[in-house]
Amino acid sequence: MIIGPFRIYQILLIIVMIIAIIFMYNRVRNKRSTPATFALWVVVWMVVLFFAFAPKISDPLAGFFGFSRGLDLLIIAGFAVIAYAGFRFYIKIDNLNQNMTDLVREIAIRNEIQLDEENDE
């Protein structure tokens, strides 16, 4: 569907990009994210927006990587980025889980020592 000079997915992408940038800006303002992270996400959204408005530009790059269409390259690249992010999240959660296990174990050992000292008295 075409609305004026834009296709519907381009309009939706602009709306999603604006919401995501506002969300990230608020996170930076509340000191929950760094300005570097905010800049990274703005660049990512600009690249996505660039290819959404100029999809033919990705065709030569797709040919270089062996894809027939630029959209195929962008979709595969998107899945690769999502898979990498999932892997990074898995590693972080696993590290947090190990840290929590170590902390609980340390607290349990300290409480056991205190209970032994109280029982001896």
Backbone as XML, in Angstrom:
<?xml version="1.0"?>
<chain id="A" units="angstrom">
  <residue number="1" name="MET">
    <atom name="N" x="0.849" y="-1.171" z="0.000"/>
    <atom name="CA" x="0.000" y="0.000" z="0.000"/>
    <atom name="C" x="0.897" y="1.238" z="0.000"/>
  </residue>
  <residue number="2" name="ILE">
    <atom name="N" x="0.556" y="2.169" z="-0.779"/>
    <atom name="CA" x="1.344" y="3.389" z="-0.911"/>
    <atom name="C" x="0.502" y="4.569" z="-0.436"/>
  </residue>
  <residue number="3" name="ILE">
    <atom name="N" x="1.068" y="5.355" z="0.482"/>
    <atom name="CA" x="0.412" y="6.568" z="0.965"/>
    <atom name="C" x="1.329" y="7.724" z="0.597"/>
  </residue>
  <residue number="4" name="GLY">
    <atom name="N" x="0.915" y="8.520" z="-0.383"/>
    <atom name="CA" x="1.767" y="9.608" z="-0.848"/>
    <atom name="C" x="3.049" y="9.027" z="-1.433"/>
  </residue>
  <residue number="5" name="PRO">
    <atom name="N" x="4.170" y="9.617" z="-1.114"/>
    <atom name="CA" x="5.430" y="9.089" z="-1.659"/>
    <atom name="C" x="5.963" y="7.890" z="-0.873"/>
  </residue>
  <residue number="6" name="PHE">
    <atom name="N" x="5.309" y="7.509" z="0.236"/>
    <atom name="CA" x="5.828" y="6.449" z="1.106"/>
    <atom name="C" x="4.980" y="5.194" z="1.027"/>
  </residue>
  <residue number="7" name="ARG">
    <atom name="N" x="5.630" y="4.075" z="1.304"/>
    <atom name="CA" x="4.909" y="2.820" z="1.480"/>
    <atom name="C" x="4.556" y="2.697" z="2.958"/>
  </residue>
  <residue number="8" name="ILE">
    <atom name="N" x="3.575" y="1.844" z="3.250"/>
    <atom name="CA" x="3.082" y="1.750" z="4.628"/>
    <atom name="C" x="4.178" y="1.287" z="5.582"/>
  </residue>
  <residue number="9" name="TYR">
    <atom name="N" x="5.055" y="0.362" z="5.133"/>
    <atom name="CA" x="6.102" y="-0.114" z="6.044"/>
    <atom name="C" x="7.101" y="0.987" z="6.367"/>
  </residue>
  <residue number="10" name="GLN">
    <atom name="N" x="7.311" y="1.923" z="5.448"/>
    <atom name="CA" x="8.224" y="3.021" z="5.706"/>
    <atom name="C" x="7.662" y="3.957" z="6.779"/>
  </residue>
  <residue number="11" name="ILE">
    <atom name="N" x="6.363" y="4.202" z="6.709"/>
    <atom name="CA" x="5.719" y="5.058" z="7.719"/>
    <atom name="C" x="5.760" y="4.376" z="9.078"/>
  </residue>
  <residue number="12" name="LEU">
    <atom name="N" x="5.443" y="3.055" z="9.110"/>
    <atom name="CA" x="5.503" y="2.316" z="10.377"/>
    <atom name="C" x="6.915" y="2.297" z="10.938"/>
  </residue>
  <residue number="13" name="LEU">
    <atom name="N" x="7.897" y="2.163" z="10.071"/>
    <atom name="CA" x="9.287" y="2.145" z="10.515"/>
    <atom name="C" x="9.695" y="3.485" z="11.127"/>
  </residue>
  <residue number="14" name="ILE">
    <atom name="N" x="9.246" y="4.564" z="10.536"/>
    <atom name="CA" x="9.545" y="5.893" z="11.098"/>
    <atom name="C" x="8.926" y="6.025" z="12.486"/>
  </residue>
  <residue number="15" name="ILE">
    <atom name="N" x="7.685" y="5.569" z="12.643"/>
    <atom name="CA" x="7.010" y="5.657" z="13.946"/>
    <atom name="C" x="7.754" y="4.815" z="14.984"/>
  </residue>
  <residue number="16" name="VAL">
    <atom name="N" x="8.121" y="3.576" z="14.611"/>
    <atom name="CA" x="8.848" y="2.705" z="15.546"/>
    <atom name="C" x="10.197" y="3.321" z="15.904"/>
  </residue>
  <residue number="17" name="MET">
    <atom name="N" x="10.877" y="3.900" z="14.915"/>
    <atom name="CA" x="12.181" y="4.515" z="15.162"/>
    <atom name="C" x="12.053" y="5.684" z="16.136"/>
  </residue>
  <residue number="18" name="ILE">
    <atom name="N" x="11.060" y="6.524" z="15.945"/>
    <atom name="CA" x="10.870" y="7.671" z="16.833"/>
    <atom name="C" x="10.579" y="7.194" z="18.257"/>
  </residue>
  <residue number="19" name="ILE">
    <atom name="N" x="9.720" y="6.181" z="18.405"/>
    <atom name="CA" x="9.406" y="5.647" z="19.739"/>
    <atom name="C" x="10.657" y="5.052" z="20.382"/>
  </residue>
  <residue number="20" name="ALA">
    <atom name="N" x="11.432" y="4.299" z="19.600"/>
    <atom name="CA" x="12.647" y="3.677" z="20.152"/>
    <atom name="C" x="13.666" y="4.734" z="20.570"/>
  </residue>
  <residue number="21" name="ILE">
    <atom name="N" x="13.837" y="5.761" z="19.775"/>
    <atom name="CA" x="14.807" y="6.815" z="20.114"/>
    <atom name="C" x="14.343" y="7.582" z="21.350"/>
  </residue>
  <residue number="22" name="ILE">
    <atom name="N" x="13.053" y="7.876" z="21.450"/>
    <atom name="CA" x="12.543" y="8.549" z="22.646"/>
    <atom name="C" x="12.753" y="7.660" z="23.878"/>
  </residue>
  <residue number="23" name="PHE">
    <atom name="N" x="12.484" y="6.362" z="23.742"/>
    <atom name="CA" x="12.681" y="5.428" z="24.848"/>
    <atom name="C" x="14.143" y="5.411" z="25.287"/>
  </residue>
  <residue number="24" name="MET">
    <atom name="N" x="15.058" y="5.333" z="24.327"/>
    <atom name="CA" x="16.486" y="5.312" z="24.668"/>
    <atom name="C" x="16.924" y="6.646" z="25.259"/>
  </residue>
  <residue number="25" name="TYR">
    <atom name="N" x="16.400" y="7.753" z="24.750"/>
    <atom name="CA" x="16.741" y="9.067" z="25.297"/>
    <atom name="C" x="16.321" y="9.163" z="26.761"/>
  </residue>
  <residue number="26" name="ASN">
    <atom name="N" x="15.121" y="8.670" z="27.069"/>
    <atom name="CA" x="14.665" y="8.690" z="28.460"/>
    <atom name="C" x="15.539" y="7.812" z="29.345"/>
  </residue>
  <residue number="27" name="ARG">
    <atom name="N" x="16.010" y="6.689" z="28.819"/>
    <atom name="CA" x="16.910" y="5.831" z="29.596"/>
    <atom name="C" x="18.229" y="6.552" z="29.884"/>
  </residue>
  <residue number="28" name="VAL">
    <atom name="N" x="18.747" y="7.276" z="28.912"/>
    <atom name="CA" x="19.984" y="8.038" z="29.125"/>
    <atom name="C" x="19.743" y="9.153" z="30.130"/>
  </residue>
  <residue number="29" name="ARG">
    <atom name="N" x="18.618" y="9.835" z="29.995"/>
    <atom name="CA" x="18.295" y="10.925" z="30.912"/>
    <atom name="C" x="18.152" y="10.434" z="32.350"/>
  </residue>
  <residue number="30" name="ASN">
    <atom name="N" x="17.639" y="9.218" z="32.524"/>
    <atom name="CA" x="17.485" y="8.631" z="33.870"/>
    <atom name="C" x="18.729" y="7.864" z="34.307"/>
  </residue>
  <residue number="31" name="LYS">
    <atom name="N" x="19.806" y="7.970" z="33.520"/>
    <atom name="CA" x="21.098" y="7.336" z="33.807"/>
    <atom name="C" x="20.993" y="5.814" z="33.892"/>
  </residue>
  <residue number="32" name="ARG">
    <atom name="N" x="20.134" y="5.237" z="33.089"/>
    <atom name="CA" x="20.024" y="3.784" z="33.008"/>
    <atom name="C" x="20.756" y="3.254" z="31.789"/>
  </residue>
  <residue number="33" name="SER">
    <atom name="N" x="21.166" y="4.138" z="30.889"/>
    <atom name="CA" x="21.982" y="3.786" z="29.720"/>
    <atom name="C" x="23.012" y="4.877" z="29.519"/>
  </residue>
  <residue number="34" name="THR">
    <atom name="N" x="24.056" y="4.536" z="28.782"/>
    <atom name="CA" x="25.106" y="5.515" z="28.528"/>
    <atom name="C" x="24.815" y="6.274" z="27.243"/>
  </residue>
  <residue number="35" name="PRO">
    <atom name="N" x="25.385" y="7.462" z="27.093"/>
    <atom name="CA" x="25.218" y="8.187" z="25.826"/>
    <atom name="C" x="25.786" y="7.414" z="24.642"/>
  </residue>
  <residue number="36" name="ALA">
    <atom name="N" x="26.832" y="6.609" z="24.876"/>
    <atom name="CA" x="27.394" y="5.808" z="23.781"/>
    <atom name="C" x="26.383" y="4.775" z="23.290"/>
  </residue>
  <residue number="37" name="THR">
    <atom name="N" x="25.655" y="4.168" z="24.220"/>
    <atom name="CA" x="24.614" y="3.210" z="23.828"/>
    <atom name="C" x="23.517" y="3.911" z="23.038"/>
  </residue>
  <residue number="38" name="PHE">
    <atom name="N" x="23.146" y="5.086" z="23.508"/>
    <atom name="CA" x="22.133" y="5.869" z="22.797"/>
    <atom name="C" x="22.610" y="6.181" z="21.375"/>
  </residue>
  <residue number="39" name="ALA">
    <atom name="N" x="23.853" y="6.610" z="21.242"/>
    <atom name="CA" x="24.393" y="6.928" z="19.913"/>
    <atom name="C" x="24.419" y="5.690" z="19.025"/>
  </residue>
  <residue number="40" name="LEU">
    <atom name="N" x="24.788" y="4.540" z="19.599"/>
    <atom name="CA" x="24.798" y="3.301" z="18.821"/>
    <atom name="C" x="23.414" y="2.975" z="18.276"/>
  </residue>
  <residue number="41" name="TRP">
    <atom name="N" x="22.395" y="3.090" z="19.132"/>
    <atom name="CA" x="21.036" y="2.777" z="18.681"/>
    <atom name="C" x="20.533" y="3.777" z="17.645"/>
  </residue>
  <residue number="42" name="VAL">
    <atom name="N" x="20.905" y="5.044" z="17.796"/>
    <atom name="CA" x="20.495" y="6.033" z="16.783"/>
    <atom name="C" x="21.128" y="5.684" z="15.442"/>
  </residue>
  <residue number="43" name="VAL">
    <atom name="N" x="22.401" y="5.294" z="15.451"/>
    <atom name="CA" x="23.071" y="4.913" z="14.203"/>
    <atom name="C" x="22.400" y="3.678" z="13.597"/>
  </residue>
  <residue number="44" name="VAL">
    <atom name="N" x="22.092" y="2.683" z="14.444"/>
    <atom name="CA" x="21.420" y="1.466" z="13.935"/>
    <atom name="C" x="20.090" y="1.823" z="13.292"/>
  </residue>
  <residue number="45" name="TRP">
    <atom name="N" x="19.321" y="2.666" z="13.950"/>
    <atom name="CA" x="18.019" y="3.045" z="13.387"/>
    <atom name="C" x="18.184" y="3.851" z="12.100"/>
  </residue>
  <residue number="46" name="MET">
    <atom name="N" x="19.200" y="4.689" z="12.034"/>
    <atom name="CA" x="19.425" y="5.453" z="10.806"/>
    <atom name="C" x="19.806" y="4.530" z="9.646"/>
  </residue>
  <residue number="47" name="VAL">
    <atom name="N" x="20.607" y="3.523" z="9.922"/>
    <atom name="CA" x="20.982" y="2.564" z="8.869"/>
    <atom name="C" x="19.745" y="1.805" z="8.397"/>
  </residue>
  <residue number="48" name="VAL">
    <atom name="N" x="18.917" y="1.347" z="9.337"/>
    <atom name="CA" x="17.691" y="0.632" z="8.975"/>
    <atom name="C" x="16.783" y="1.542" z="8.149"/>
  </residue>
  <residue number="49" name="LEU">
    <atom name="N" x="16.655" y="2.778" z="8.581"/>
    <atom name="CA" x="15.809" y="3.730" z="7.857"/>
    <atom name="C" x="16.369" y="4.019" z="6.465"/>
  </residue>
  <residue number="50" name="PHE">
    <atom name="N" x="17.694" y="4.116" z="6.359"/>
    <atom name="CA" x="18.324" y="4.358" z="5.060"/>
    <atom name="C" x="17.996" y="3.235" z="4.077"/>
  </residue>
  <residue number="51" name="PHE">
    <atom name="N" x="18.141" y="1.997" z="4.539"/>
    <atom name="CA" x="17.857" y="0.878" z="3.637"/>
    <atom name="C" x="16.362" y="0.717" z="3.370"/>
  </residue>
  <residue number="52" name="ALA">
    <atom name="N" x="15.521" y="1.179" z="4.285"/>
    <atom name="CA" x="14.080" y="1.114" z="4.041"/>
    <atom name="C" x="13.663" y="2.102" z="2.953"/>
  </residue>
  <residue number="53" name="PHE">
    <atom name="N" x="14.326" y="3.250" z="2.895"/>
    <atom name="CA" x="13.971" y="4.246" z="1.894"/>
    <atom name="C" x="14.779" y="4.114" z="0.610"/>
  </residue>
  <residue number="54" name="ALA">
    <atom name="N" x="15.872" y="3.388" z="0.653"/>
    <atom name="CA" x="16.686" y="3.181" z="-0.547"/>
    <atom name="C" x="17.074" y="1.707" z="-0.648"/>
  </residue>
  <residue number="55" name="PRO">
    <atom name="N" x="16.081" y="0.820" z="-0.827"/>
    <atom name="CA" x="16.393" y="-0.614" z="-0.821"/>
    <atom name="C" x="17.254" y="-1.052" z="-1.998"/>
  </residue>
  <residue number="56" name="LYS">
    <atom name="N" x="17.236" y="-0.327" z="-3.091"/>
    <atom name="CA" x="18.023" y="-0.715" z="-4.268"/>
    <atom name="C" x="19.527" y="-0.549" z="-4.021"/>
  </residue>
  <residue number="57" name="ILE">
    <atom name="N" x="19.885" y="0.282" z="-3.066"/>
    <atom name="CA" x="21.305" y="0.491" z="-2.773"/>
    <atom name="C" x="21.925" y="-0.776" z="-2.191"/>
  </residue>
  <residue number="58" name="SER">
    <atom name="N" x="21.100" y="-1.586" z="-1.513"/>
    <atom name="CA" x="21.638" y="-2.809" z="-0.906"/>
    <atom name="C" x="21.828" y="-3.931" z="-1.922"/>
  </residue>
  <residue number="59" name="ASP">
    <atom name="N" x="21.298" y="-3.798" z="-3.148"/>
    <atom name="CA" x="21.415" y="-4.865" z="-4.146"/>
    <atom name="C" x="22.867" y="-5.180" z="-4.530"/>
  </residue>
  <residue number="60" name="PRO">
    <atom name="N" x="23.722" y="-4.191" z="-4.815"/>
    <atom name="CA" x="25.120" y="-4.548" z="-5.134"/>
    <atom name="C" x="25.835" y="-5.213" z="-3.962"/>
  </residue>
  <residue number="61" name="LEU">
    <atom name="N" x="25.540" y="-4.772" z="-2.763"/>
    <atom name="CA" x="26.131" y="-5.389" z="-1.578"/>
    <atom name="C" x="25.634" y="-6.826" z="-1.423"/>
  </residue>
  <residue number="62" name="ALA">
    <atom name="N" x="24.356" y="-7.047" z="-1.747"/>
    <atom name="CA" x="23.805" y="-8.405" z="-1.681"/>
    <atom name="C" x="24.492" y="-9.310" z="-2.699"/>
  </residue>
  <residue number="63" name="GLY">
    <atom name="N" x="24.743" y="-8.799" z="-3.887"/>
    <atom name="CA" x="25.435" y="-9.585" z="-4.907"/>
    <atom name="C" x="26.830" y="-9.974" z="-4.462"/>
  </residue>
  <residue number="64" name="PHE">
    <atom name="N" x="27.489" y="-9.090" z="-3.755"/>
    <atom name="CA" x="28.827" y="-9.380" z="-3.242"/>
    <atom name="C" x="28.800" y="-10.563" z="-2.273"/>
  </residue>
  <residue number="65" name="PHE">
    <atom name="N" x="27.752" y="-10.643" z="-1.444"/>
    <atom name="CA" x="27.646" y="-11.726" z="-0.460"/>
    <atom name="C" x="26.917" y="-12.949" z="-1.006"/>
  </residue>
  <residue number="66" name="GLY">
    <atom name="N" x="26.490" y="-12.914" z="-2.261"/>
    <atom name="CA" x="25.881" y="-14.084" z="-2.880"/>
    <atom name="C" x="24.370" y="-14.148" z="-2.773"/>
  </residue>
  <residue number="67" name="PHE">
    <atom name="N" x="23.738" y="-13.062" z="-2.389"/>
    <atom name="CA" x="22.277" y="-13.018" z="-2.334"/>
    <atom name="C" x="21.769" y="-12.391" z="-3.623"/>
  </residue>
  <residue number="68" name="SER">
    <atom name="N" x="20.547" y="-12.775" z="-4.013"/>
    <atom name="CA" x="19.999" y="-12.226" z="-5.249"/>
    <atom name="C" x="19.342" y="-10.864" z="-5.030"/>
  </residue>
  <residue number="69" name="ARG">
    <atom name="N" x="18.811" y="-10.633" z="-3.820"/>
    <atom name="CA" x="18.143" y="-9.364" z="-3.552"/>
    <atom name="C" x="18.724" y="-8.723" z="-2.298"/>
  </residue>
  <residue number="70" name="GLY">
    <atom name="N" x="18.667" y="-7.424" z="-2.254"/>
    <atom name="CA" x="19.167" y="-6.706" z="-1.083"/>
    <atom name="C" x="18.346" y="-6.976" z="0.149"/>
  </residue>
  <residue number="71" name="LEU">
    <atom name="N" x="17.036" y="-7.172" z="-0.053"/>
    <atom name="CA" x="16.166" y="-7.450" z="1.085"/>
    <atom name="C" x="16.554" y="-8.764" z="1.762"/>
  </residue>
  <residue number="72" name="ASP">
    <atom name="N" x="16.925" y="-9.772" z="0.957"/>
    <atom name="CA" x="17.360" y="-11.051" z="1.537"/>
    <atom name="C" x="18.584" y="-10.843" z="2.421"/>
  </residue>
  <residue number="73" name="LEU">
    <atom name="N" x="19.527" y="-10.054" z="1.934"/>
    <atom name="CA" x="20.724" y="-9.767" z="2.731"/>
    <atom name="C" x="20.361" y="-9.068" z="4.034"/>
  </residue>
  <residue number="74" name="LEU">
    <atom name="N" x="19.462" y="-8.099" z="3.958"/>
    <atom name="CA" x="19.083" y="-7.359" z="5.163"/>
    <atom name="C" x="18.376" y="-8.259" z="6.171"/>
  </residue>
  <residue number="75" name="ILE">
    <atom name="N" x="17.523" y="-9.159" z="5.682"/>
    <atom name="CA" x="16.815" y="-10.069" z="6.593"/>
    <atom name="C" x="17.800" y="-11.029" z="7.249"/>
  </residue>
  <residue number="76" name="ILE">
    <atom name="N" x="18.717" y="-11.600" z="6.477"/>
    <atom name="CA" x="19.704" y="-12.516" z="7.040"/>
    <atom name="C" x="20.606" y="-11.770" z="8.025"/>
  </residue>
  <residue number="77" name="ALA">
    <atom name="N" x="21.004" y="-10.553" z="7.673"/>
    <atom name="CA" x="21.836" y="-9.758" z="8.588"/>
    <atom name="C" x="21.076" y="-9.455" z="9.877"/>
  </residue>
  <residue number="78" name="GLY">
    <atom name="N" x="19.779" y="-9.174" z="9.751"/>
    <atom name="CA" x="18.958" y="-8.923" z="10.930"/>
    <atom name="C" x="18.883" y="-10.149" z="11.827"/>
  </residue>
  <residue number="79" name="PHE">
    <atom name="N" x="18.684" y="-11.320" z="11.232"/>
    <atom name="CA" x="18.655" y="-12.556" z="12.028"/>
    <atom name="C" x="20.005" y="-12.809" z="12.689"/>
  </residue>
  <residue number="80" name="ALA">
    <atom name="N" x="21.080" y="-12.522" z="11.985"/>
    <atom name="CA" x="22.412" y="-12.721" z="12.566"/>
    <atom name="C" x="22.614" y="-11.799" z="13.761"/>
  </residue>
  <residue number="81" name="VAL">
    <atom name="N" x="22.193" y="-10.562" z="13.636"/>
    <atom name="CA" x="22.330" y="-9.611" z="14.752"/>
    <atom name="C" x="21.485" y="-10.062" z="15.935"/>
  </residue>
  <residue number="82" name="ILE">
    <atom name="N" x="20.261" y="-10.519" z="15.657"/>
    <atom name="CA" x="19.384" y="-10.987" z="16.743"/>
    <atom name="C" x="19.974" y="-12.227" z="17.413"/>
  </residue>
  <residue number="83" name="ALA">
    <atom name="N" x="20.524" y="-13.148" z="16.626"/>
    <atom name="CA" x="21.145" y="-14.350" z="17.194"/>
    <atom name="C" x="22.344" y="-13.973" z="18.061"/>
  </residue>
  <residue number="84" name="TYR">
    <atom name="N" x="23.148" y="-13.030" z="17.607"/>
    <atom name="CA" x="24.297" y="-12.578" z="18.391"/>
    <atom name="C" x="23.832" y="-11.921" z="19.692"/>
  </residue>
  <residue number="85" name="ALA">
    <atom name="N" x="22.801" y="-11.091" z="19.606"/>
    <atom name="CA" x="22.279" y="-10.447" z="20.817"/>
    <atom name="C" x="21.742" y="-11.500" z="21.786"/>
  </residue>
  <residue number="86" name="GLY">
    <atom name="N" x="21.052" y="-12.508" z="21.268"/>
    <atom name="CA" x="20.557" y="-13.584" z="22.123"/>
    <atom name="C" x="21.689" y="-14.325" z="22.803"/>
  </residue>
  <residue number="87" name="PHE">
    <atom name="N" x="22.764" y="-14.569" z="22.073"/>
    <atom name="CA" x="23.934" y="-15.227" z="22.652"/>
    <atom name="C" x="24.540" y="-14.373" z="23.756"/>
  </residue>
  <residue number="88" name="ARG">
    <atom name="N" x="24.667" y="-13.060" z="23.502"/>
    <atom name="CA" x="25.219" y="-12.156" z="24.516"/>
    <atom name="C" x="24.334" y="-12.123" z="25.765"/>
  </residue>
  <residue number="89" name="PHE">
    <atom name="N" x="23.011" y="-12.097" z="25.566"/>
    <atom name="CA" x="22.097" y="-12.115" z="26.709"/>
    <atom name="C" x="22.240" y="-13.421" z="27.487"/>
  </residue>
  <residue number="90" name="TYR">
    <atom name="N" x="22.375" y="-14.526" z="26.785"/>
    <atom name="CA" x="22.538" y="-15.816" z="27.448"/>
    <atom name="C" x="23.797" y="-15.807" z="28.320"/>
  </residue>
  <residue number="91" name="ILE">
    <atom name="N" x="24.896" y="-15.295" z="27.775"/>
    <atom name="CA" x="26.139" y="-15.242" z="28.535"/>
    <atom name="C" x="25.983" y="-14.355" z="29.769"/>
  </residue>
  <residue number="92" name="LYS">
    <atom name="N" x="25.363" y="-13.198" z="29.614"/>
    <atom name="CA" x="25.165" y="-12.293" z="30.756"/>
    <atom name="C" x="24.280" y="-12.925" z="31.813"/>
  </residue>
  <residue number="93" name="ILE">
    <atom name="N" x="23.196" y="-13.566" z="31.414"/>
    <atom name="CA" x="22.298" y="-14.200" z="32.380"/>
    <atom name="C" x="23.008" y="-15.350" z="33.075"/>
  </residue>
  <residue number="94" name="ASP">
    <atom name="N" x="23.798" y="-16.101" z="32.338"/>
    <atom name="CA" x="24.543" y="-17.203" z="32.943"/>
    <atom name="C" x="25.542" y="-16.672" z="33.975"/>
  </residue>
  <residue number="95" name="ASN">
    <atom name="N" x="26.222" y="-15.581" z="33.656"/>
    <atom name="CA" x="27.154" y="-14.969" z="34.613"/>
    <atom name="C" x="26.422" y="-14.451" z="35.853"/>
  </residue>
  <residue number="96" name="LEU">
    <atom name="N" x="25.278" y="-13.814" z="35.652"/>
    <atom name="CA" x="24.490" y="-13.335" z="36.791"/>
    <atom name="C" x="24.028" y="-14.491" z="37.660"/>
  </residue>
  <residue number="97" name="ASN">
    <atom name="N" x="23.611" y="-15.588" z="37.024"/>
    <atom name="CA" x="23.170" y="-16.770" z="37.758"/>
    <atom name="C" x="24.317" y="-17.340" z="38.591"/>
  </residue>
  <residue number="98" name="GLN">
    <atom name="N" x="25.508" y="-17.398" z="38.018"/>
    <atom name="CA" x="26.663" y="-17.908" z="38.745"/>
    <atom name="C" x="27.033" y="-16.985" z="39.903"/>
  </residue>
  <residue number="99" name="ASN">
    <atom name="N" x="26.977" y="-15.668" z="39.671"/>
    <atom name="CA" x="27.265" y="-14.712" z="40.746"/>
    <atom name="C" x="26.260" y="-14.849" z="41.885"/>
  </residue>
  <residue number="100" name="MET">
    <atom name="N" x="24.985" y="-15.032" z="41.532"/>
    <atom name="CA" x="23.955" y="-15.181" z="42.557"/>
    <atom name="C" x="24.168" y="-16.478" z="43.346"/>
  </residue>
  <residue number="101" name="THR">
    <atom name="N" x="24.536" y="-17.538" z="42.667"/>
    <atom name="CA" x="24.809" y="-18.810" z="43.348"/>
    <atom name="C" x="25.980" y="-18.654" z="44.308"/>
  </residue>
  <residue number="102" name="ASP">
    <atom name="N" x="27.042" y="-17.996" z="43.867"/>
    <atom name="CA" x="28.201" y="-17.765" z="44.739"/>
    <atom name="C" x="27.827" y="-16.924" z="45.948"/>
  </residue>
  <residue number="103" name="LEU">
    <atom name="N" x="27.020" y="-15.886" z="45.737"/>
    <atom name="CA" x="26.601" y="-15.009" z="46.834"/>
    <atom name="C" x="25.742" y="-15.757" z="47.845"/>
  </residue>
  <residue number="104" name="VAL">
    <atom name="N" x="24.782" y="-16.527" z="47.368"/>
    <atom name="CA" x="23.913" y="-17.298" z="48.262"/>
    <atom name="C" x="24.735" y="-18.315" z="49.038"/>
  </residue>
  <residue number="105" name="ARG">
    <atom name="N" x="25.671" y="-18.949" z="48.382"/>
    <atom name="CA" x="26.537" y="-19.936" z="49.037"/>
    <atom name="C" x="27.376" y="-19.261" z="50.136"/>
  </residue>
  <residue number="106" name="GLU">
    <atom name="N" x="27.927" y="-18.091" z="49.827"/>
    <atom name="CA" x="28.733" y="-17.360" z="50.808"/>
    <atom name="C" x="27.891" y="-16.948" z="52.018"/>
  </residue>
  <residue number="107" name="ILE">
    <atom name="N" x="26.687" y="-16.464" z="51.773"/>
    <atom name="CA" x="25.800" y="-16.063" z="52.878"/>
    <atom name="C" x="25.411" y="-17.281" z="53.715"/>
  </residue>
  <residue number="108" name="ALA">
    <atom name="N" x="25.128" y="-18.400" z="53.062"/>
    <atom name="CA" x="24.765" y="-19.614" z="53.802"/>
    <atom name="C" x="25.922" y="-20.093" z="54.665"/>
  </residue>
  <residue number="109" name="ILE">
    <atom name="N" x="27.143" y="-20.033" z="54.152"/>
    <atom name="CA" x="28.315" y="-20.452" z="54.936"/>
    <atom name="C" x="28.503" y="-19.531" z="56.131"/>
  </residue>
  <residue number="110" name="ARG">
    <atom name="N" x="28.344" y="-18.216" z="55.946"/>
    <atom name="CA" x="28.494" y="-17.267" z="57.065"/>
    <atom name="C" x="27.421" y="-17.505" z="58.123"/>
  </residue>
  <residue number="111" name="ASN">
    <atom name="N" x="26.177" y="-17.717" z="57.684"/>
    <atom name="CA" x="25.097" y="-17.980" z="58.644"/>
    <atom name="C" x="25.353" y="-19.278" z="59.398"/>
  </residue>
  <residue number="112" name="GLU">
    <atom name="N" x="25.883" y="-20.278" z="58.736"/>
    <atom name="CA" x="26.178" y="-21.545" z="59.396"/>
    <atom name="C" x="27.255" y="-21.360" z="60.454"/>
  </residue>
  <residue number="113" name="ILE">
    <atom name="N" x="28.280" y="-20.559" z="60.135"/>
    <atom name="CA" x="29.348" y="-20.294" z="61.099"/>
    <atom name="C" x="28.789" y="-19.560" z="62.305"/>
  </residue>
  <residue number="114" name="GLN">
    <atom name="N" x="27.917" y="-18.585" z="62.103"/>
    <atom name="CA" x="27.317" y="-17.850" z="63.212"/>
    <atom name="C" x="26.453" y="-18.769" z="64.062"/>
  </residue>
  <residue number="115" name="LEU">
    <atom name="N" x="25.693" y="-19.664" z="63.443"/>
    <atom name="CA" x="24.862" y="-20.592" z="64.196"/>
    <atom name="C" x="25.726" y="-21.536" z="65.033"/>
  </residue>
  <residue number="116" name="ASP">
    <atom name="N" x="26.849" y="-21.990" z="64.472"/>
    <atom name="CA" x="27.747" y="-22.859" z="65.225"/>
    <atom name="C" x="28.325" y="-22.132" z="66.425"/>
  </residue>
  <residue number="117" name="GLU">
    <atom name="N" x="28.693" y="-20.857" z="66.240"/>
    <atom name="CA" x="29.245" y="-20.077" z="67.355"/>
    <atom name="C" x="28.201" y="-19.849" z="68.441"/>
  </residue>
  <residue number="118" name="GLU">
    <atom name="N" x="26.945" y="-19.596" z="68.050"/>
    <atom name="CA" x="25.875" y="-19.398" z="69.018"/>
    <atom name="C" x="25.568" y="-20.683" z="69.787"/>
  </residue>
  <residue number="119" name="ASN">
    <atom name="N" x="25.627" y="-21.826" z="69.108"/>
    <atom name="CA" x="25.362" y="-23.104" z="69.771"/>
    <atom name="C" x="26.478" y="-23.502" z="70.727"/>
  </residue>
  <residue number="120" name="ASP">
    <atom name="N" x="27.715" y="-23.074" z="70.425"/>
    <atom name="CA" x="28.843" y="-23.389" z="71.301"/>
    <atom name="C" x="28.776" y="-22.608" z="72.612"/>
  </residue>
  <residue number="121" name="GLU">
    <atom name="N" x="28.166" y="-21.428" z="72.585"/>
    <atom name="CA" x="28.135" y="-20.586" z="73.790"/>
    <atom name="C" x="27.094" y="-21.006" z="74.739"/>
  </residue>
</chain>
